[in-house]
Amino acid sequence: MRKWTTAFLTFAVMIPVIACSSPKVNDVTMQEAHSGAVDTQAVSDDIDITEEPQSIEEKILIAYFTWAENAAVPSDVDAIASASVQKPGNVAQMASWIRQEVGGDLFSIRVEEPYPFDYDECLNRASDEKAENARPALIETVSDLSGYDVVFLGYPNWWYSAPMPVFSFLEENDLSDKRVVLFCSHGTGGLASSVKDISAVLPDSQVESNVLGVYRDDIPQSQETIQNWLKEIGY
């Protein structure tokens, strides 16, 4: 009887020891990929994951306004004299580099009535449009904006804000619940009030606070700057 009791007590003590010495299951590893997809990997084969996260691939639109694609340049004008309006324009170049990194579709915001190719005349018209809070008519619109999750929006600083055709684009297209990422080519005025003015007409959008502004003379050497900025905002 004493031998049986001793054996029973020995077995009872071994139970928690065996339980505590069972192989430990590590935490699930989460890794955020460059594409935005999340990969969940179980370290132990004993874990039964019944529901795995779905890969998330954002559909991106890169819309931009640039003077070079909206200027009426006469065919007999000296290309060197009109170098500031040669294609690609500053913002178009930025948009192209962004697309190289994130993919997506490009959309050029173009007006029905082209702007003068002469710099001063273009500035005068831009000033008048801003004073009138005009909405210049656009040649075309995005066929199906509902399919996009993120909209990159590029523009030059015209009279301390975005050009009025940019606001035409924003009012003609519903960007509600979309992430909107801004990038700007500017002179000494920087971003000025452009971010505030654009955000004001997008109350239901998620406007990225990290806005890229590049001085116009630095555009040709700005590809690395754009790449670093995209990394900062998750691309």
VMD Tcl script that draws the C-alpha trace (Angstrom):
set ca {
  {0.00 0.00 0.00}
  {2.83 2.38 0.87}
  {4.60 1.54 -2.43}
  {1.39 2.28 -4.36}
  {0.93 5.62 -2.56}
  {4.51 6.62 -3.27}
  {4.15 5.79 -6.96}
  {0.91 7.80 -7.20}
  {2.44 10.88 -5.60}
  {5.48 10.64 -7.87}
  {3.24 10.52 -10.96}
  {1.15 13.47 -9.72}
  {4.27 15.61 -9.29}
  {5.51 14.72 -12.80}
  {2.36 16.00 -14.53}
  {3.08 19.77 -14.13}
  {6.76 19.18 -14.87}
  {5.90 17.53 -18.18}
  {3.45 20.30 -19.03}
  {5.98 23.03 -18.31}
  {8.64 21.35 -20.39}
  {6.45 21.14 -23.54}
  {7.87 22.87 -26.64}
  {7.18 26.63 -26.48}
  {5.31 28.16 -29.41}
  {6.92 31.41 -30.62}
  {4.92 34.53 -31.44}
  {3.66 34.94 -34.99}
  {6.07 37.02 -37.07}
  {4.59 40.02 -38.91}
  {6.51 41.54 -41.82}
  {5.29 44.50 -43.86}
  {6.36 44.09 -47.46}
  {7.28 46.91 -49.87}
  {4.08 46.34 -51.79}
  {1.97 47.00 -48.71}
  {0.98 43.35 -48.30}
  {1.28 41.77 -44.88}
  {2.77 38.28 -44.62}
  {1.86 36.23 -41.56}
  {4.03 33.17 -40.88}
  {3.45 30.67 -38.09}
  {6.68 29.47 -36.51}
  {5.16 26.21 -35.28}
  {3.39 23.65 -37.46}
  {1.15 22.89 -34.47}
  {-0.67 26.22 -34.88}
  {-3.82 25.98 -36.93}
  {-4.40 29.35 -38.60}
  {-7.93 29.19 -39.90}
  {-7.99 32.71 -41.33}
  {-4.96 34.22 -43.03}
  {-4.64 37.94 -43.81}
  {-5.35 38.84 -47.41}
  {-2.69 40.53 -49.53}
  {-3.44 44.21 -49.90}
  {-2.41 45.82 -53.19}
  {-3.33 49.45 -53.52}
  {-4.49 50.78 -56.85}
  {-2.75 54.09 -57.46}
  {-3.53 57.10 -59.65}
  {-0.87 59.76 -60.22}
  {-2.65 62.90 -61.39}
  {-0.64 66.02 -62.13}
  {-0.85 69.46 -63.68}
  {2.14 70.89 -65.51}
  {2.46 74.03 -67.59}
  {4.41 72.22 -70.33}
  {1.35 70.12 -71.20}
  {-1.02 73.06 -71.00}
  {0.84 75.72 -73.00}
  {0.00 76.83 -76.52}
  {3.48 76.77 -78.03}
  {3.59 78.02 -81.64}
  {5.40 75.70 -84.03}
  {7.81 78.45 -85.13}
  {8.99 79.29 -81.59}
  {12.66 78.67 -80.82}
  {12.81 75.64 -78.52}
  {15.73 77.10 -76.58}
  {13.90 80.37 -75.97}
  {10.90 78.38 -74.69}
  {12.89 75.87 -72.65}
  {10.68 76.41 -69.59}
  {7.68 74.94 -71.38}
  {9.34 72.00 -73.07}
  {8.04 68.53 -72.24}
  {8.29 66.92 -69.84}
  {7.45 69.71 -67.44}
  {8.82 69.78 -63.90}
  {5.76 68.17 -62.33}
  {5.45 65.61 -65.12}
  {9.05 64.57 -64.48}
  {8.32 64.16 -60.78}
  {5.19 62.14 -61.57}
  {7.19 59.84 -63.88}
  {9.75 59.09 -61.16}
  {7.01 58.43 -58.63}
  {5.42 55.96 -61.03}
  {8.74 54.14 -61.44}
  {8.69 53.46 -57.69}
  {5.01 52.80 -56.91}
  {3.45 51.85 -60.24}
  {-0.05 53.08 -60.94}
  {-1.68 55.09 -63.72}
  {-0.71 58.57 -64.89}
  {-3.31 61.24 -65.59}
  {-2.41 64.65 -66.96}
  {-4.79 67.45 -65.93}
  {-5.24 69.51 -69.10}
  {-7.37 72.56 -69.78}
  {-9.56 73.22 -72.80}
  {-8.08 76.70 -73.23}
  {-4.27 76.38 -73.22}
  {-2.16 78.84 -71.26}
  {0.17 81.28 -73.06}
  {3.66 79.94 -73.71}
  {5.06 83.33 -72.65}
  {5.95 83.18 -68.95}
  {4.68 86.63 -67.99}
  {1.44 86.21 -69.92}
  {0.88 82.85 -68.26}
  {1.45 84.42 -64.84}
  {-1.06 87.14 -65.61}
  {-3.75 84.65 -66.58}
  {-3.01 82.51 -63.52}
  {-3.32 85.61 -61.33}
  {-6.68 86.52 -62.85}
  {-7.99 82.97 -62.41}
  {-6.98 82.93 -58.77}
  {-8.57 86.32 -58.11}
  {-11.81 85.07 -59.66}
  {-11.56 81.65 -57.97}
  {-12.07 80.28 -61.48}
  {-12.54 76.65 -62.43}
  {-11.06 76.26 -65.92}
  {-12.75 73.59 -68.04}
  {-10.75 70.40 -68.46}
  {-10.35 68.31 -71.60}
  {-11.05 64.99 -69.91}
  {-11.79 63.34 -66.60}
  {-10.74 60.05 -65.02}
  {-13.00 57.32 -66.39}
  {-13.45 55.41 -63.14}
  {-11.92 57.01 -60.06}
  {-13.83 54.70 -57.73}
  {-11.36 51.90 -58.39}
  {-8.39 53.80 -56.93}
  {-7.30 53.65 -53.31}
  {-4.54 56.29 -53.44}
  {-4.26 59.45 -55.51}
  {-0.91 61.18 -55.86}
  {-1.58 64.78 -56.87}
  {1.17 66.95 -58.34}
  {1.17 70.65 -59.20}
  {3.38 73.75 -59.41}
  {3.03 76.64 -56.97}
  {1.15 79.33 -58.87}
  {0.57 82.54 -56.94}
  {1.13 80.86 -53.55}
  {-1.41 78.11 -54.13}
  {-2.19 75.33 -56.59}
  {-3.25 76.25 -60.15}
  {-7.01 76.63 -60.53}
  {-7.27 73.64 -62.93}
  {-6.18 71.45 -60.00}
  {-9.29 72.56 -58.12}
  {-11.36 71.84 -61.24}
  {-10.03 68.29 -61.10}
  {-10.76 67.96 -57.38}
  {-14.33 69.19 -57.74}
  {-15.07 66.99 -60.75}
  {-13.80 63.82 -59.08}
  {-14.91 62.33 -55.78}
  {-11.84 61.58 -53.66}
  {-13.80 60.75 -50.50}
  {-12.19 58.09 -48.29}
  {-9.11 57.97 -50.51}
  {-5.54 58.64 -49.44}
  {-4.30 61.76 -51.21}
  {-0.55 62.37 -51.46}
  {0.66 65.79 -52.62}
  {3.86 66.75 -54.43}
  {4.79 70.20 -55.67}
  {7.33 72.02 -57.82}
  {7.95 75.54 -56.57}
  {10.12 78.64 -56.66}
  {11.14 80.66 -53.63}
  {7.55 80.60 -52.32}
  {7.74 76.94 -51.31}
  {4.43 75.19 -50.74}
  {2.82 78.46 -49.59}
  {-0.90 77.88 -48.90}
  {-1.35 75.14 -51.49}
  {-1.62 72.27 -48.99}
  {-4.13 74.14 -46.85}
  {-6.20 75.17 -49.89}
  {-6.28 71.64 -51.33}
  {-7.08 70.07 -47.94}
  {-9.99 72.47 -47.53}
  {-11.78 70.98 -50.55}
  {-11.04 67.41 -49.46}
  {-12.68 67.17 -46.01}
  {-13.51 63.49 -46.47}
  {-10.12 62.40 -47.82}
  {-7.03 61.24 -45.98}
  {-4.52 63.89 -47.03}
  {-0.94 62.78 -46.34}
  {0.77 65.28 -44.02}
  {4.22 64.59 -45.47}
  {4.10 66.71 -48.63}
  {6.97 66.76 -51.11}
  {8.09 70.16 -52.31}
  {11.06 70.47 -54.68}
  {12.61 73.73 -55.85}
  {12.13 73.97 -59.60}
  {15.86 74.31 -60.40}
  {16.54 71.12 -58.43}
  {14.01 68.97 -60.31}
  {16.53 67.37 -62.72}
  {18.53 66.02 -59.75}
  {15.59 65.17 -57.50}
  {14.99 61.48 -58.27}
  {16.78 60.29 -55.13}
  {14.92 62.88 -53.05}
  {11.65 61.50 -54.39}
  {12.71 57.93 -53.62}
  {13.58 58.83 -50.02}
  {10.28 60.67 -49.59}
  {8.32 57.69 -50.86}
  {10.07 55.46 -48.32}
  {9.11 57.88 -45.56}
  {5.42 57.60 -46.44}
  {5.47 53.83 -46.80}
  {6.33 53.06 -50.44}
}
mol new
graphics top color blue
foreach p $ca { graphics top sphere $p radius 0.5 }
foreach p [lrange $ca 0 end-1] q [lrange $ca 1 end] { graphics top cylinder $p $q radius 0.2 }
display resetview
